[in-house]
Amino acid sequence: MGPEPFPLGRPARMAVFASGRGTNLQALLDAFPPGHPLGEVALVVSDREEAFALERARARGVEAVHLPWRKGRFAEEAQALLKARGIDLVLLAGFMRILPAPFVEAWYGRLLNIHPSLLPDYPGLHVHERVLAAREAFSGTTVHFVDQGVDTGPLLLQARVPVLPTDTPEALEARVLSVEHRAYPLAVRLLLLGLAGPEPLSLVLRRIWPEVPYRSRPYYLRAERALRAWGRSVEEVGFATDWARAAFLFAYRVEEELAGGVRYAVPLPRELEERVEALLGRVNSRA
């Protein structure tokens, strides 16, 4: 694992790849306008010339580029464009192509995707039909780092929504999409602040990593990076101290808004409660 790229110490330049309507793109454009201290969407790329995502970008004064999907050439052309524009982070938002391994390797840790299920369940296409056929009680959305598999990269953030017995695929899709529009900007803010990443930083966490349940891993990674933001480390404080409890409280409280206002509480010294609130304030700031 190479050095952590974030935080940059300057506003990030982000590119969004989209193939269709671009509703998640719109949420990202709204969340990261020009002049935002964390960064801005500086480039939108689509493999489809007629994609409405390109129109959304142009309407906001953001460079919009159609790159036809030519096997063996798209990734090279995209890489050259990203380099020329000084892009720091690539966000896939309804991009219906599988990027080749060299591109993914070059951008690992700086390449995110959003998927309309609670991964690792229901990767791939026709998600909502499959969820309804299985009579699941919950579905949701996942923001994850992209690796060389299909919807298999490390989790960054998840949000659940209920599945109603009366749902159609269209109704469930609309419910999940409304949460995606909040989850994706939140996940990006966490990454840009250095409070998320694809892998553990500490030897202690790497040692126990195989034993950490898959869906619990984002919380461990957030907690580890919260400690770092406070000038502490897992090696220093361990997992059974007030510092660790504060870090995990932060890791879970990040998702309060997405969880329908559920409030997580852990008894802590006043100083650590204030640190948690201050870090949450940075994550939730729209300025």
Short mmCIF file of the C-alpha atoms (twelve columns), coordinates in Angstrom:
data_MODEL
# 
_entry.id   MODEL 
# 
loop_
_atom_site.group_PDB 
_atom_site.id 
_atom_site.type_symbol 
_atom_site.label_atom_id 
_atom_site.label_alt_id 
_atom_site.label_comp_id 
_atom_site.label_asym_id 
_atom_site.label_seq_id 
_atom_site.Cartn_x 
_atom_site.Cartn_y 
_atom_site.Cartn_z 
_atom_site.pdbx_PDB_model_num 
ATOM 1   C CA . MET A 1   0.000   0.000   0.000   1 
ATOM 2   C CA . GLY A 2   1.350   3.395   -1.006  1 
ATOM 3   C CA . PRO A 3   1.080   6.622   0.967   1 
ATOM 4   C CA . GLU A 4   -2.374  7.931   1.804   1 
ATOM 5   C CA . PRO A 5   -3.249  10.621  -0.748  1 
ATOM 6   C CA . PHE A 6   -5.710  12.515  1.466   1 
ATOM 7   C CA . PRO A 7   -6.017  15.072  2.921   1 
ATOM 8   C CA . LEU A 8   -4.260  17.052  0.226   1 
ATOM 9   C CA . GLY A 9   -3.856  20.351  2.064   1 
ATOM 10  C CA . ARG A 10  -5.618  22.094  -0.838  1 
ATOM 11  C CA . PRO A 11  -8.974  21.776  -2.622  1 
ATOM 12  C CA . ALA A 12  -9.193  18.565  -4.640  1 
ATOM 13  C CA . ARG A 13  -10.050 18.458  -8.319  1 
ATOM 14  C CA . MET A 14  -12.578 15.709  -8.973  1 
ATOM 15  C CA . ALA A 15  -13.760 13.983  -12.142 1 
ATOM 16  C CA . VAL A 16  -17.069 12.145  -12.424 1 
ATOM 17  C CA . PHE A 17  -17.612 9.326   -14.936 1 
ATOM 18  C CA . ALA A 18  -21.299 8.784   -15.809 1 
ATOM 19  C CA . SER A 19  -23.192 6.940   -18.528 1 
ATOM 20  C CA . GLY A 20  -26.776 8.048   -17.977 1 
ATOM 21  C CA . ARG A 21  -29.067 10.575  -16.314 1 
ATOM 22  C CA . GLY A 22  -26.489 11.770  -13.826 1 
ATOM 23  C CA . THR A 23  -28.634 12.197  -10.708 1 
ATOM 24  C CA . ASN A 24  -25.730 11.229  -8.449  1 
ATOM 25  C CA . LEU A 25  -23.569 13.576  -10.495 1 
ATOM 26  C CA . GLN A 26  -26.050 16.350  -9.714  1 
ATOM 27  C CA . ALA A 27  -25.748 15.599  -5.996  1 
ATOM 28  C CA . LEU A 28  -21.959 15.837  -6.280  1 
ATOM 29  C CA . LEU A 29  -22.129 19.077  -8.286  1 
ATOM 30  C CA . ASP A 30  -24.382 20.559  -5.594  1 
ATOM 31  C CA . ALA A 31  -22.150 19.346  -2.761  1 
ATOM 32  C CA . PHE A 32  -18.819 20.447  -4.265  1 
ATOM 33  C CA . PRO A 33  -19.283 23.685  -6.221  1 
ATOM 34  C CA . PRO A 34  -16.341 25.841  -7.350  1 
ATOM 35  C CA . GLY A 35  -14.605 27.380  -4.359  1 
ATOM 36  C CA . HIS A 36  -15.536 24.616  -1.898  1 
ATOM 37  C CA . PRO A 37  -12.617 24.249  0.539   1 
ATOM 38  C CA . LEU A 38  -12.478 20.465  0.175   1 
ATOM 39  C CA . GLY A 39  -12.685 20.395  -3.607  1 
ATOM 40  C CA . GLU A 40  -14.843 20.745  -6.685  1 
ATOM 41  C CA . VAL A 41  -16.086 18.679  -9.601  1 
ATOM 42  C CA . ALA A 42  -13.820 19.943  -12.371 1 
ATOM 43  C CA . LEU A 43  -14.551 17.399  -15.117 1 
ATOM 44  C CA . VAL A 44  -17.382 15.101  -16.222 1 
ATOM 45  C CA . VAL A 45  -16.690 12.243  -18.644 1 
ATOM 46  C CA . SER A 46  -19.237 10.009  -20.364 1 
ATOM 47  C CA . ASP A 47  -18.900 7.109   -22.750 1 
ATOM 48  C CA . ARG A 48  -22.282 8.059   -24.248 1 
ATOM 49  C CA . GLU A 49  -22.621 11.263  -26.236 1 
ATOM 50  C CA . GLU A 50  -26.353 11.508  -25.466 1 
ATOM 51  C CA . ALA A 51  -25.959 11.054  -21.686 1 
ATOM 52  C CA . PHE A 52  -27.904 13.728  -19.802 1 
ATOM 53  C CA . ALA A 53  -25.039 13.801  -17.298 1 
ATOM 54  C CA . LEU A 54  -23.067 15.858  -19.824 1 
ATOM 55  C CA . GLU A 55  -25.882 18.412  -19.991 1 
ATOM 56  C CA . ARG A 56  -25.957 18.668  -16.206 1 
ATOM 57  C CA . ALA A 57  -22.232 19.430  -16.207 1 
ATOM 58  C CA . ARG A 58  -22.493 22.050  -18.948 1 
ATOM 59  C CA . ALA A 59  -25.379 23.733  -17.120 1 
ATOM 60  C CA . ARG A 60  -23.064 24.231  -14.143 1 
ATOM 61  C CA . GLY A 61  -20.129 25.446  -16.205 1 
ATOM 62  C CA . VAL A 62  -18.157 22.230  -15.665 1 
ATOM 63  C CA . GLU A 63  -16.122 20.771  -18.505 1 
ATOM 64  C CA . ALA A 64  -18.057 17.885  -20.087 1 
ATOM 65  C CA . VAL A 65  -16.256 15.417  -22.348 1 
ATOM 66  C CA . HIS A 66  -17.617 12.545  -24.425 1 
ATOM 67  C CA . LEU A 67  -15.064 9.748   -24.702 1 
ATOM 68  C CA . PRO A 68  -16.397 6.896   -26.864 1 
ATOM 69  C CA . TRP A 69  -15.880 3.433   -25.417 1 
ATOM 70  C CA . ARG A 70  -13.175 1.992   -27.626 1 
ATOM 71  C CA . LYS A 71  -11.684 -1.081  -26.023 1 
ATOM 72  C CA . GLY A 72  -8.032  -0.534  -25.295 1 
ATOM 73  C CA . ARG A 73  -8.242  3.193   -26.004 1 
ATOM 74  C CA . PHE A 74  -10.816 4.630   -23.596 1 
ATOM 75  C CA . ALA A 75  -8.649  4.134   -20.516 1 
ATOM 76  C CA . GLU A 76  -5.571  5.607   -22.218 1 
ATOM 77  C CA . GLU A 77  -7.516  8.650   -23.417 1 
ATOM 78  C CA . ALA A 78  -9.181  9.068   -20.026 1 
ATOM 79  C CA . GLN A 79  -5.846  8.795   -18.214 1 
ATOM 80  C CA . ALA A 80  -4.305  11.452  -20.436 1 
ATOM 81  C CA . LEU A 81  -7.304  13.749  -19.895 1 
ATOM 82  C CA . LEU A 82  -7.233  13.296  -16.116 1 
ATOM 83  C CA . LYS A 83  -3.526  14.069  -16.012 1 
ATOM 84  C CA . ALA A 84  -3.938  17.148  -18.208 1 
ATOM 85  C CA . ARG A 85  -6.708  18.480  -15.953 1 
ATOM 86  C CA . GLY A 86  -4.840  17.784  -12.703 1 
ATOM 87  C CA . ILE A 87  -7.511  15.450  -11.328 1 
ATOM 88  C CA . ASP A 88  -7.017  14.058  -7.810  1 
ATOM 89  C CA . LEU A 89  -10.093 11.847  -7.379  1 
ATOM 90  C CA . VAL A 90  -12.318 9.935   -9.828  1 
ATOM 91  C CA . LEU A 91  -15.947 9.198   -8.926  1 
ATOM 92  C CA . LEU A 92  -17.987 6.658   -10.875 1 
ATOM 93  C CA . ALA A 93  -21.685 7.578   -10.859 1 
ATOM 94  C CA . GLY A 94  -23.747 5.247   -13.002 1 
ATOM 95  C CA . PHE A 95  -20.772 4.504   -15.240 1 
ATOM 96  C CA . MET A 96  -21.769 1.285   -16.970 1 
ATOM 97  C CA . ARG A 97  -18.347 0.067   -18.060 1 
ATOM 98  C CA . ILE A 98  -15.679 -2.065  -16.394 1 
ATOM 99  C CA . LEU A 99  -12.429 -0.136  -16.344 1 
ATOM 100 C CA . PRO A 100 -9.273  -2.102  -17.222 1 
ATOM 101 C CA . ALA A 101 -6.850  -3.252  -14.554 1 
ATOM 102 C CA . PRO A 102 -4.003  -0.786  -15.338 1 
ATOM 103 C CA . PHE A 103 -6.368  2.174   -14.931 1 
ATOM 104 C CA . VAL A 104 -7.776  0.810   -11.668 1 
ATOM 105 C CA . GLU A 105 -4.305  0.100   -10.296 1 
ATOM 106 C CA . ALA A 106 -3.142  3.623   -11.130 1 
ATOM 107 C CA . TRP A 107 -6.097  5.167   -9.298  1 
ATOM 108 C CA . TYR A 108 -6.553  2.702   -6.434  1 
ATOM 109 C CA . GLY A 109 -7.549  4.596   -3.291  1 
ATOM 110 C CA . ARG A 110 -8.582  7.572   -5.450  1 
ATOM 111 C CA . LEU A 111 -11.336 5.823   -7.437  1 
ATOM 112 C CA . LEU A 112 -14.817 5.411   -5.929  1 
ATOM 113 C CA . ASN A 113 -18.072 3.857   -7.095  1 
ATOM 114 C CA . ILE A 114 -21.620 3.847   -5.731  1 
ATOM 115 C CA . HIS A 115 -23.751 0.707   -5.994  1 
ATOM 116 C CA . PRO A 116 -27.477 0.328   -5.169  1 
ATOM 117 C CA . SER A 117 -27.221 -2.562  -2.711  1 
ATOM 118 C CA . LEU A 118 -25.615 -3.461  0.583   1 
ATOM 119 C CA . LEU A 119 -22.496 -5.091  -0.785  1 
ATOM 120 C CA . PRO A 120 -21.260 -7.783  -0.809  1 
ATOM 121 C CA . ASP A 121 -24.897 -8.751  -1.434  1 
ATOM 122 C CA . TYR A 122 -26.294 -8.224  -4.930  1 
ATOM 123 C CA . PRO A 123 -23.343 -7.017  -6.978  1 
ATOM 124 C CA . GLY A 124 -23.868 -6.428  -10.666 1 
ATOM 125 C CA . LEU A 125 -27.061 -5.528  -12.525 1 
ATOM 126 C CA . HIS A 126 -30.840 -5.853  -11.910 1 
ATOM 127 C CA . VAL A 127 -30.297 -5.333  -8.205  1 
ATOM 128 C CA . HIS A 128 -33.788 -4.233  -7.172  1 
ATOM 129 C CA . GLU A 129 -35.533 -7.088  -8.966  1 
ATOM 130 C CA . ARG A 130 -33.226 -9.565  -7.250  1 
ATOM 131 C CA . VAL A 131 -33.735 -7.956  -3.818  1 
ATOM 132 C CA . LEU A 132 -37.519 -8.139  -4.191  1 
ATOM 133 C CA . ALA A 133 -37.395 -11.720 -5.437  1 
ATOM 134 C CA . ALA A 134 -35.419 -12.682 -2.313  1 
ATOM 135 C CA . ARG A 135 -37.986 -10.892 -0.069  1 
ATOM 136 C CA . GLU A 136 -35.281 -8.963  1.747   1 
ATOM 137 C CA . ALA A 137 -36.341 -6.720  4.633   1 
ATOM 138 C CA . PHE A 138 -33.678 -4.117  3.828   1 
ATOM 139 C CA . SER A 139 -31.668 -2.923  0.888   1 
ATOM 140 C CA . GLY A 140 -29.512 0.157   0.537   1 
ATOM 141 C CA . THR A 141 -26.472 1.660   -1.088  1 
ATOM 142 C CA . THR A 142 -22.722 1.236   -0.847  1 
ATOM 143 C CA . VAL A 143 -19.906 3.626   -1.675  1 
ATOM 144 C CA . HIS A 144 -16.738 1.606   -2.203  1 
ATOM 145 C CA . PHE A 145 -13.208 1.867   -3.480  1 
ATOM 146 C CA . VAL A 146 -12.847 0.337   -6.928  1 
ATOM 147 C CA . ASP A 147 -10.585 -2.664  -7.357  1 
ATOM 148 C CA . GLN A 148 -10.183 -5.064  -10.277 1 
ATOM 149 C CA . GLY A 149 -13.361 -6.999  -9.483  1 
ATOM 150 C CA . VAL A 150 -16.984 -6.017  -10.117 1 
ATOM 151 C CA . ASP A 151 -18.385 -4.278  -7.029  1 
ATOM 152 C CA . THR A 152 -15.797 -6.016  -4.841  1 
ATOM 153 C CA . GLY A 153 -13.602 -3.141  -3.598  1 
ATOM 154 C CA . PRO A 154 -13.221 -2.122  0.066   1 
ATOM 155 C CA . LEU A 155 -16.315 -0.528  1.580   1 
ATOM 156 C CA . LEU A 156 -16.272 3.161   2.470   1 
ATOM 157 C CA . LEU A 157 -19.881 3.847   3.510   1 
ATOM 158 C CA . GLN A 158 -23.223 2.054   3.542   1 
ATOM 159 C CA . ALA A 159 -26.808 3.194   4.157   1 
ATOM 160 C CA . ARG A 160 -29.876 1.010   4.619   1 
ATOM 161 C CA . VAL A 161 -33.432 1.539   3.422   1 
ATOM 162 C CA . PRO A 162 -36.480 -0.638  4.167   1 
ATOM 163 C CA . VAL A 163 -37.954 -2.882  1.512   1 
ATOM 164 C CA . LEU A 164 -41.751 -2.783  1.643   1 
ATOM 165 C CA . PRO A 165 -43.883 -5.811  0.710   1 
ATOM 166 C CA . THR A 166 -45.724 -3.591  -1.782  1 
ATOM 167 C CA . ASP A 167 -42.574 -2.336  -3.515  1 
ATOM 168 C CA . THR A 168 -42.002 -2.525  -7.227  1 
ATOM 169 C CA . PRO A 169 -38.448 -2.369  -8.599  1 
ATOM 170 C CA . GLU A 170 -39.132 1.246   -9.572  1 
ATOM 171 C CA . ALA A 171 -40.349 2.202   -6.085  1 
ATOM 172 C CA . LEU A 172 -37.354 0.562   -4.401  1 
ATOM 173 C CA . GLU A 173 -34.970 2.175   -6.881  1 
ATOM 174 C CA . ALA A 174 -36.379 5.627   -6.085  1 
ATOM 175 C CA . ARG A 175 -36.036 5.054   -2.327  1 
ATOM 176 C CA . VAL A 176 -32.444 3.862   -2.633  1 
ATOM 177 C CA . LEU A 177 -31.553 6.684   -5.021  1 
ATOM 178 C CA . SER A 178 -32.755 9.327   -2.571  1 
ATOM 179 C CA . VAL A 179 -30.300 7.967   0.000   1 
ATOM 180 C CA . GLU A 180 -27.509 7.696   -2.560  1 
ATOM 181 C CA . HIS A 181 -27.752 11.441  -3.172  1 
ATOM 182 C CA . ARG A 182 -26.768 12.035  0.473   1 
ATOM 183 C CA . ALA A 183 -24.423 9.090   0.926   1 
ATOM 184 C CA . TYR A 184 -22.082 9.786   -1.983  1 
ATOM 185 C CA . PRO A 185 -21.193 13.383  -1.017  1 
ATOM 186 C CA . LEU A 186 -20.736 12.268  2.598   1 
ATOM 187 C CA . ALA A 187 -18.375 9.479   1.545   1 
ATOM 188 C CA . VAL A 188 -16.370 11.902  -0.582  1 
ATOM 189 C CA . ARG A 189 -16.069 14.378  2.309   1 
ATOM 190 C CA . LEU A 190 -14.756 11.614  4.570   1 
ATOM 191 C CA . LEU A 191 -12.133 10.638  2.012   1 
ATOM 192 C CA . LEU A 192 -11.011 14.198  1.274   1 
ATOM 193 C CA . LEU A 193 -10.653 14.887  5.007   1 
ATOM 194 C CA . GLY A 194 -8.426  11.829  5.395   1 
ATOM 195 C CA . LEU A 195 -11.057 10.049  7.502   1 
ATOM 196 C CA . ALA A 196 -11.550 7.090   5.165   1 
ATOM 197 C CA . GLY A 197 -9.304  4.818   3.174   1 
ATOM 198 C CA . PRO A 198 -9.199  1.387   1.564   1 
ATOM 199 C CA . GLU A 199 -6.770  -0.308  3.933   1 
ATOM 200 C CA . PRO A 200 -5.607  -0.161  7.572   1 
ATOM 201 C CA . LEU A 201 -2.730  2.171   8.380   1 
ATOM 202 C CA . SER A 202 -1.450  0.562   11.570  1 
ATOM 203 C CA . LEU A 203 0.330   -2.754  12.048  1 
ATOM 204 C CA . VAL A 204 -2.042  -3.527  14.921  1 
ATOM 205 C CA . LEU A 205 -5.108  -3.238  12.715  1 
ATOM 206 C CA . ARG A 206 -3.482  -5.036  9.795   1 
ATOM 207 C CA . ARG A 207 -2.705  -7.937  12.099  1 
ATOM 208 C CA . ILE A 208 -6.354  -8.469  13.081  1 
ATOM 209 C CA . TRP A 209 -7.817  -7.400  9.709   1 
ATOM 210 C CA . PRO A 210 -8.750  -10.906 8.493   1 
ATOM 211 C CA . GLU A 211 -10.868 -11.340 11.625  1 
ATOM 212 C CA . VAL A 212 -12.800 -8.058  11.228  1 
ATOM 213 C CA . PRO A 213 -16.244 -8.717  9.679   1 
ATOM 214 C CA . TYR A 214 -16.517 -7.318  6.165   1 
ATOM 215 C CA . ARG A 215 -19.280 -4.796  6.874   1 
ATOM 216 C CA . SER A 216 -17.570 -3.638  10.080  1 
ATOM 217 C CA . ARG A 217 -14.358 -2.684  8.329   1 
ATOM 218 C CA . PRO A 218 -15.339 0.886   7.344   1 
ATOM 219 C CA . TYR A 219 -15.930 1.682   11.027  1 
ATOM 220 C CA . TYR A 220 -12.487 0.423   12.030  1 
ATOM 221 C CA . LEU A 221 -10.879 2.431   9.224   1 
ATOM 222 C CA . ARG A 222 -12.768 5.601   10.214  1 
ATOM 223 C CA . ALA A 223 -11.936 5.112   13.874  1 
ATOM 224 C CA . GLU A 224 -8.248  4.598   13.075  1 
ATOM 225 C CA . ARG A 225 -8.149  7.794   11.029  1 
ATOM 226 C CA . ALA A 226 -10.107 9.731   13.663  1 
ATOM 227 C CA . LEU A 227 -7.396  8.824   16.172  1 
ATOM 228 C CA . ARG A 228 -4.782  10.047  13.728  1 
ATOM 229 C CA . ALA A 229 -6.681  13.328  13.318  1 
ATOM 230 C CA . TRP A 230 -6.508  13.696  17.119  1 
ATOM 231 C CA . GLY A 231 -2.757  13.027  17.175  1 
ATOM 232 C CA . ARG A 232 -3.151  9.481   18.516  1 
ATOM 233 C CA . SER A 233 -2.680  5.991   17.082  1 
ATOM 234 C CA . VAL A 234 -4.120  2.511   17.569  1 
ATOM 235 C CA . GLU A 235 -0.692  1.335   18.768  1 
ATOM 236 C CA . GLU A 236 -0.757  4.023   21.460  1 
ATOM 237 C CA . VAL A 237 -4.331  3.763   22.747  1 
ATOM 238 C CA . GLY A 238 -5.389  0.183   21.886  1 
ATOM 239 C CA . PHE A 239 -9.037  -0.839  21.581  1 
ATOM 240 C CA . ALA A 240 -10.238 -0.701  25.195  1 
ATOM 241 C CA . THR A 241 -9.685  2.951   26.144  1 
ATOM 242 C CA . ASP A 242 -11.812 6.090   26.133  1 
ATOM 243 C CA . TRP A 243 -9.847  7.313   23.107  1 
ATOM 244 C CA . ALA A 244 -10.802 4.188   21.157  1 
ATOM 245 C CA . ARG A 245 -14.433 4.438   22.279  1 
ATOM 246 C CA . ALA A 246 -14.516 8.061   21.122  1 
ATOM 247 C CA . ALA A 247 -13.050 7.090   17.756  1 
ATOM 248 C CA . PHE A 248 -15.600 4.343   17.194  1 
ATOM 249 C CA . LEU A 249 -18.408 6.636   18.323  1 
ATOM 250 C CA . PHE A 250 -17.326 9.084   15.642  1 
ATOM 251 C CA . ALA A 251 -17.144 6.260   13.086  1 
ATOM 252 C CA . TYR A 252 -20.766 5.280   13.742  1 
ATOM 253 C CA . ARG A 253 -22.168 8.765   14.271  1 
ATOM 254 C CA . VAL A 254 -21.030 9.773   10.781  1 
ATOM 255 C CA . GLU A 255 -23.984 7.749   9.504   1 
ATOM 256 C CA . GLU A 256 -26.645 9.172   11.848  1 
ATOM 257 C CA . GLU A 257 -28.324 11.274  9.175   1 
ATOM 258 C CA . LEU A 258 -28.378 8.355   6.757   1 
ATOM 259 C CA . ALA A 259 -29.814 6.097   9.485   1 
ATOM 260 C CA . GLY A 260 -32.919 8.246   9.878   1 
ATOM 261 C CA . GLY A 261 -31.678 10.302  12.797  1 
ATOM 262 C CA . VAL A 262 -30.699 7.381   15.037  1 
ATOM 263 C CA . ARG A 263 -28.498 8.790   17.818  1 
ATOM 264 C CA . TYR A 264 -25.545 6.733   18.998  1 
ATOM 265 C CA . ALA A 265 -24.285 7.392   22.532  1 
ATOM 266 C CA . VAL A 266 -21.266 6.197   24.509  1 
ATOM 267 C CA . PRO A 267 -20.324 7.602   27.941  1 
ATOM 268 C CA . LEU A 268 -17.109 9.598   27.481  1 
ATOM 269 C CA . PRO A 269 -15.101 12.281  29.253  1 
ATOM 270 C CA . ARG A 270 -16.211 15.757  28.244  1 
ATOM 271 C CA . GLU A 271 -12.976 16.476  26.363  1 
ATOM 272 C CA . LEU A 272 -13.466 13.442  24.110  1 
ATOM 273 C CA . GLU A 273 -17.141 14.217  23.522  1 
ATOM 274 C CA . GLU A 274 -16.055 17.642  22.305  1 
ATOM 275 C CA . ARG A 275 -13.451 16.102  20.003  1 
ATOM 276 C CA . VAL A 276 -16.090 13.805  18.480  1 
ATOM 277 C CA . GLU A 277 -18.478 16.716  17.942  1 
ATOM 278 C CA . ALA A 278 -15.747 18.865  16.401  1 
ATOM 279 C CA . LEU A 279 -14.720 16.140  13.957  1 
ATOM 280 C CA . LEU A 280 -18.342 15.482  13.016  1 
ATOM 281 C CA . GLY A 281 -18.715 19.205  12.442  1 
ATOM 282 C CA . ARG A 282 -15.867 19.113  9.938   1 
ATOM 283 C CA . VAL A 283 -17.403 16.154  8.107   1 
ATOM 284 C CA . ASN A 284 -20.894 17.649  7.975   1 
ATOM 285 C CA . SER A 285 -19.835 21.185  7.094   1 
ATOM 286 C CA . ARG A 286 -21.188 22.349  3.741   1 
ATOM 287 C CA . ALA A 287 -18.857 25.370  3.689   1 
# 
